[in-house]
Structure formats: structure tokens, C-alpha cells
Amino acid sequence: MRDHGGLPDDVAESLIDNSSFGTSGARSLGARTPVEVASGIVSNVREHQREPVGARRADGGSQPVAVADGDDPAAVGASWSHLAREELSRGLRRLRTEARMTGTAAARATGMSQSKLSKIENGLLLPSVRDVEKLLAELSAARGTRVELLELARRLHDEAEERRVVLHRGAHRHEQTVARIEALATTGRFFRNAGVPALAHSEGYLRAVLGAASSAEQVAASRSRRAQLDDLGKRFVFLLTEGALRWRVGGAEVMCEQLAHLRDVARRPNVELGVIPWAADARFPAPHGFQVYDERVVVLSVLTGSATITDPRDVREYLGLFARLERLAVRGEAAEDLLEAISDDHRELG
């Protein structure tokens, strides 16, 4: 898995306290040059990227870094992006003005349309690093200005890349993508509110999910994924709602076989199984199933493939949701009793 380093959540304190970023600071930037503003933004990002996500306590634990009252760290990150983008566009516009070039002339000289340059200068379009390089060269920017504005552009693109959700289309590509991630991960957390995770499928349930038209290659790939459970160096945490286990992908025989298989899977030394009963008083939504690998990658299964999320802030959101869901689950004998009760209901339905 690719390691996507992100802007840490603990930027909040200095982003808010530093006059370069605060609301009042944003209104008074006119007295500062684009280079000074860009330098302030970049130096703050550099500083926080050198520090851990949480301050270390003497006992080796971590504690969150304080943020301003009511501020969501993810929102602060978005605020940083907005302000940094604003300063990049303002800096480029000021350079063009100081060079006494019209927008049309600057656009022609750098090989872009006038409308594109206008969008860049008004903060409506994030220019590529190459576009920034061409503009800075054409506008004869001083070396210090070039360094700071290019650095700002690169960091904005890094931020945009980190926040990207990648969709892998097609069932086969989905299997390949998830299999590669699972092979590298040592811990997998799986939440389902409809159906059973592929790693815990019984043979009959697997065939029911894939359908009669499934290819031998698809069946083999799914079986290969299930073999991951045999690796005792890996840890698997399955969290299923009662509704997911009552969702009938096959008849009573298929469902009862699946529930018996889940009981067997739960007895493995590297597996934890929790079931969230109907009666659990959640009081918060869990809109879809997901899986988290090694606290670094989230995978969402969608109808046409899978989506992967690697931004650390988003991954932490899913880990937090998973922890809340875990507190609703029953385990051990209580989970086995619930699985048996659900099996009885499937048998009655026939």
C-alpha cells in the first residue's frame, strides 16, 4: 500500500493563532507581500509535518493537541487549503500586475487560455505546478518568490491527492485491489450492515453472492482471499449487525450454513466477532459497510467496484465510527446465542 502522508490534524492551534491564517489575519493581508504570506503558510506546514499527530506523554501515550473551541480538525485542514490557494492566486495576480502584463498577454505567453488564467488568478482553479513554473518564469519573479509560490503549489497538490477517493470499477478489479491490500495488511476491521464480509463467506454463501453466472476465476479469487484467515500473523475484527445476518442471499440452508461458519471463524485465535443486536440503542447513523486496514486504508464496496480512501483524517473518522459500533456489539457466548437464534428464524422461514 502506498503511504499517503497527510497534513496532521494538530495544525489547528497555530493555523488559528498565527495572524497569517486567522480570520482577522486574512482581512489584513493587504499589508503583506504574497511571498511573506506564502512563507508563513509553508513554514507552518513544514513545522507541523515534523511533529507527531499527538503530543507524547511521559508514560508513552498520546494526547490530542488543543484546537480552538468548536473547531473540527478536518475543517481546519480545509481552511488551510482555502487560504493557501487564495494566497497562491493572489500572488500570481500581483506578479502579473507588477509586470504590467494584461491577462491575455500572460495567457498567450504561457500557452494557456485567458479564461484559464482568470480562473487561476481568482482562486477558481488550482494550477498545476508546471503552470505555476511557466507563469513565474514569464513574469520574471524573484528567486524567493519562485521558491515560496512553487512550494505552496506543490503542497496544495499533495493535499488534493491525499483527499482523493479512488474508484476501482468492475468486480474483477475490485477483487484484485482488495486482495492486494489484504495481503499487505496485518490488521483488518470489517463492518457490515448488509451481508457478510467476503473473508467470512461459507462456500454456499459465496456461490449465492457471486451468482450462477460467476466464473471459475472469480470463485478462485474469493477462495484465495478467505485463505488469509489461516495466517496467524494477521488479526481480523468482524463487526456485523443483526440485520446483515438476516439479509437472505439464499434459502434457509445457505443462511444456516453461513451462520454456522461464522461461529467457526469466531473461534480462530486471530479473529474477533461482534454482532450488533436489533435492540442496540445506537443513536447515531452507520450509513454503509466498510473495512479498515492497518489504520491506513479504508475500502468501501460499491455496486460497480470499490473505493479506497487513504487520507489519514478520513481513516481516523472511520476508525472512530468503528470503535463506537464495537461498543454496541455482543461477543463470545452472547454472540453465539444470537447467531443460533437467527439460524432458528431462517429455518422457520424455510
C-alpha positions in Angstrom: 0.0 0.0 0.0 1.1 3.4 -0.8 1.8 5.6 2.3 -0.1 8.8 1.8 1.4 11.3 4.3 -1.2 14.0 5.2 -1.4 17.3 6.8 -1.7 16.4 10.5 -4.8 17.4 12.4 -2.8 19.2 15.0 -2.2 22.1 12.7 -5.3 23.7 14.1 -3.7 25.6 17.0 -1.1 27.5 15.0 -3.3 28.0 12.0 -5.8 29.8 14.2 -3.3 31.6 16.4 -1.0 32.7 13.6 -2.0 36.0 12.2 -1.2 34.7 8.7 -4.1 32.3 8.9 -6.7 33.6 11.3 -9.9 35.3 10.2 -8.6 38.7 11.2 -5.3 38.0 9.6 -7.0 37.1 6.3 -8.6 40.5 6.3 -5.4 42.3 6.8 -3.2 40.5 4.3 -3.0 43.5 2.1 -0.1 44.9 4.0 1.9 41.8 3.4 3.5 40.6 0.2 2.5 37.3 -1.3 5.9 35.9 -0.6 5.6 36.8 3.1 2.2 35.2 3.3 3.2 32.1 1.4 6.3 31.8 3.5 4.2 31.8 6.7 1.9 29.2 5.4 4.6 26.9 4.1 6.8 27.2 7.3 3.8 26.3 9.4 3.0 23.2 7.3 6.7 22.2 7.5 6.8 22.7 11.2 3.7 20.5 11.9 4.8 17.8 9.4 7.9 17.4 11.6 5.8 16.8 14.7 3.7 13.8 15.7 0.0 13.8 15.4 -0.4 13.9 19.2 1.9 15.3 21.9 3.7 12.5 23.7 3.0 12.0 27.5 5.7 10.8 29.9 4.1 7.4 30.1 4.4 7.0 26.3 0.8 7.6 25.5 -0.5 10.3 23.3 -2.8 13.2 23.9 -4.6 15.4 21.4 -3.2 18.8 20.7 -5.6 21.5 21.7 -7.6 23.3 19.0 -9.7 26.4 19.1 -13.2 26.0 20.7 -15.6 24.4 18.3 -13.1 23.7 15.6 -13.2 20.4 13.7 -9.6 19.5 12.8 -10.7 18.3 9.4 -12.4 21.6 8.8 -9.2 23.4 9.8 -7.3 21.4 7.2 -9.9 22.5 4.6 -9.5 26.1 5.8 -5.7 25.9 5.4 -6.2 24.7 1.8 -8.6 27.5 1.1 -6.3 30.2 2.4 -3.2 28.8 0.8 -5.0 28.6 -2.5 -6.2 32.2 -2.1 -2.6 33.3 -1.4 -1.3 31.5 -4.4 -3.8 33.0 -6.8 -3.3 36.5 -5.2 0.5 36.2 -5.5 0.3 35.2 -9.2 -2.1 38.0 -10.0 0.0 40.6 -8.2 3.1 39.5 -10.1 1.3 39.9 -13.4 0.1 43.4 -12.4 3.6 44.4 -11.3 5.0 43.1 -14.6 2.4 45.4 -16.4 1.1 42.5 -18.5 -2.5 42.0 -19.4 -4.2 38.7 -18.7 -4.5 38.0 -22.4 -0.7 38.6 -22.9 0.3 36.5 -20.0 -2.0 33.7 -21.0 -0.7 33.7 -24.6 2.9 33.8 -23.4 2.4 30.7 -21.2 0.3 28.7 -23.6 -2.9 28.8 -21.7 -6.3 30.3 -22.4 -7.2 33.7 -21.0 -10.2 32.1 -19.2 -8.0 29.5 -17.5 -5.6 32.2 -16.3 -8.5 34.2 -15.0 -9.8 31.2 -13.0 -6.3 30.7 -11.6 -6.0 34.3 -10.5 -9.4 34.3 -8.9 -8.9 31.1 -7.0 -11.4 29.1 -9.0 -8.8 26.7 -10.5 -5.8 25.1 -8.8 -3.0 25.5 -11.4 -0.6 22.6 -12.0 3.0 23.0 -10.7 4.1 23.3 -14.3 1.6 26.1 -14.9 3.0 28.0 -11.9 6.5 27.5 -13.1 5.7 28.9 -16.5 3.9 31.9 -15.0 6.7 32.7 -12.6 9.3 32.5 -15.4 7.3 34.7 -17.8 6.6 37.2 -15.1 10.3 37.4 -14.1 9.5 36.6 -10.5 12.4 37.0 -8.0 14.0 33.7 -6.8 12.5 33.9 -3.3 9.0 34.4 -4.8 9.5 31.5 -7.1 10.6 29.2 -4.3 7.8 30.1 -2.0 4.9 30.0 -4.5 6.1 26.8 -6.1 6.3 25.2 -2.7 2.8 26.4 -2.0 1.5 24.9 -5.2 3.2 21.6 -4.5 1.7 21.3 -1.1 -1.7 22.2 -2.4 -1.5 19.4 -4.9 -0.3 17.0 -2.2 -3.3 17.9 -0.1 -5.6 17.4 -3.1 -4.1 13.9 -3.7 -4.5 12.9 -0.1 -8.2 13.7 -0.1 -8.9 11.8 -3.3 -11.2 8.8 -3.2 -10.1 6.2 -5.8 -12.9 4.2 -7.5 -11.9 0.8 -9.0 -14.6 -0.2 -11.4 -15.6 -3.8 -12.1 -15.9 -6.9 -9.9 -12.6 -8.3 -11.0 -10.7 -5.1 -10.4 -12.4 -4.9 -7.0 -11.2 -8.4 -6.1 -7.7 -7.6 -7.2 -7.5 -4.3 -5.4 -8.8 -5.6 -2.1 -6.7 -8.8 -2.3 -3.5 -6.7 -2.7 -4.4 -4.5 0.3 -5.3 -7.5 2.5 -2.1 -9.3 1.6 0.0 -6.5 2.9 -2.1 -5.6 6.0 -1.7 -7.1 9.4 -5.0 -5.9 10.9 -8.3 -5.8 9.2 -11.5 -4.3 10.6 -14.8 -5.1 8.8 -18.2 -3.6 9.4 -21.3 -4.8 7.6 -24.9 -3.7 7.9 -26.0 -5.8 4.9 -24.5 -9.2 4.1 -21.3 -10.9 5.4 -17.7 -9.9 4.6 -16.1 -11.9 1.8 -13.4 -13.3 4.1 -16.0 -14.9 6.3 -18.1 -16.4 3.5 -19.1 -20.1 3.6 -18.9 -22.0 0.4 -22.7 -21.9 -0.2 -23.0 -18.2 0.7 -20.0 -17.4 -1.6 -21.8 -19.1 -4.6 -25.1 -17.4 -3.8 -23.4 -13.9 -3.7 -21.4 -14.5 -6.9 -24.5 -15.9 -8.7 -24.8 -18.7 -11.2 -23.0 -16.6 -13.9 -19.8 -16.4 -11.8 -16.6 -17.5 -13.5 -14.2 -20.1 -12.1 -11.7 -17.3 -11.8 -14.0 -15.2 -9.6 -14.6 -18.2 -7.3 -10.9 -19.0 -7.1 -10.1 -15.4 -6.2 -12.7 -15.3 -3.4 -11.4 -18.6 -2.0 -7.8 -17.3 -2.1 -8.9 -14.2 -0.1 -10.6 -16.4 2.5 -7.3 -18.2 3.0 -5.9 -15.0 4.6 -7.7 -16.2 7.8 -5.1 -19.0 8.1 -2.3 -16.5 8.6 -2.0 -16.3 12.4 0.3 -13.2 11.9 -2.8 -11.3 10.9 -5.7 -10.0 13.0 -9.3 -9.8 11.9 -12.1 -8.0 13.6 -15.6 -8.6 12.2 -18.5 -6.4 13.2 -21.9 -7.3 11.8 -25.4 -6.0 12.5 -28.2 -8.5 13.2 -29.8 -7.1 10.1 -26.8 -8.1 8.0 -27.2 -11.7 9.2 -30.9 -11.8 8.5 -30.4 -10.4 4.9 -31.2 -13.5 2.9 -28.9 -14.0 -0.1 -30.1 -17.6 -0.3 -32.5 -20.1 1.3 -32.5 -21.4 4.8 -29.8 -24.0 4.1 -27.4 -21.4 2.8 -28.1 -18.9 5.6 -27.8 -21.6 8.3 -24.6 -22.9 6.8 -23.2 -19.3 6.8 -24.1 -18.7 10.4 -22.5 -21.9 11.5 -19.4 -21.0 9.5 -19.3 -17.6 11.3 -19.3 -19.4 14.7 -16.3 -21.5 13.5 -14.5 -18.4 12.2 -15.0 -16.6 15.5 -13.2 -19.4 17.3 -10.0 -18.8 15.5 -7.3 -17.3 17.7 -6.7 -14.3 15.3 -10.4 -13.4 14.8 -12.8 -11.3 16.8 -16.5 -11.4 16.0 -19.1 -8.9 17.3 -22.8 -8.8 16.5 -24.9 -5.7 17.0 -28.4 -6.7 18.0 -31.6 -5.1 16.7 -32.2 -3.8 20.2 -28.9 -1.9 20.5 -29.5 1.8 21.2 -27.1 3.2 18.7 -28.4 6.8 18.4 -26.0 7.5 15.5 -26.1 6.5 11.8 -23.9 3.9 10.2 -24.8 4.6 6.5 -22.7 1.8 4.8 -20.3 -1.0 5.4 -16.6 -0.5 5.2 -13.2 -2.1 6.1 -10.1 -0.5 7.5 -6.7 -2.0 7.0 -3.8 -1.2 9.4 -5.3 2.1 10.3 -4.1 3.4 6.9 -6.6 2.4 4.2 -10.4 2.3 4.1 -12.1 0.3 1.4 -15.8 0.8 0.6 -17.5 -1.8 -1.6 -19.9 -0.2 -4.1 -22.2 -1.7 -6.7 -19.7 -1.2 -9.6 -16.4 -1.9 -7.8 -14.7 -0.5 -4.7 -13.4 2.9 -3.5 -10.2 3.3 -1.5 -9.6 6.2 1.0 -6.1 6.9 2.3 -6.2 10.4 3.7 -5.2 10.0 7.4 -8.0 12.3 8.6 -10.7 10.3 6.8 -9.2 7.0 8.0 -9.4 8.3 11.6 -13.1 9.1 11.1 -13.8 5.5 10.1 -11.7 4.2 13.0 -13.7 6.3 15.4 -17.0 5.1 13.9 -15.8 1.5 14.2 -14.9 2.0 17.8 -18.4 3.4 18.5 -20.0 0.5 16.7 -17.9 -2.0 18.7 -19.4 -0.7 21.9 -22.8 -1.8 20.7 -21.8 -5.4 19.9 -22.2 -8.6 21.8 -19.4 -11.2 21.8 -18.5 -14.7 22.9 -21.4 -16.8 24.2 -23.8 -13.9 23.8 -22.9 -13.6 20.1 -23.2 -17.4 19.6 -26.6 -17.4 21.2 -27.7 -14.6 18.9 -26.4 -16.4 15.8 -28.3 -19.6 16.8 -31.5 -17.6 17.3 -31.1 -16.1 13.9 -30.5 -19.6 12.4 -33.7 -20.8 14.0 -35.6 -18.0 12.4 -34.1 -18.8 9.0 -35.2 -22.4 9.4 -38.7 -21.4 10.2 -38.9 -19.2 7.1 -37.7 -22.2 5.0 
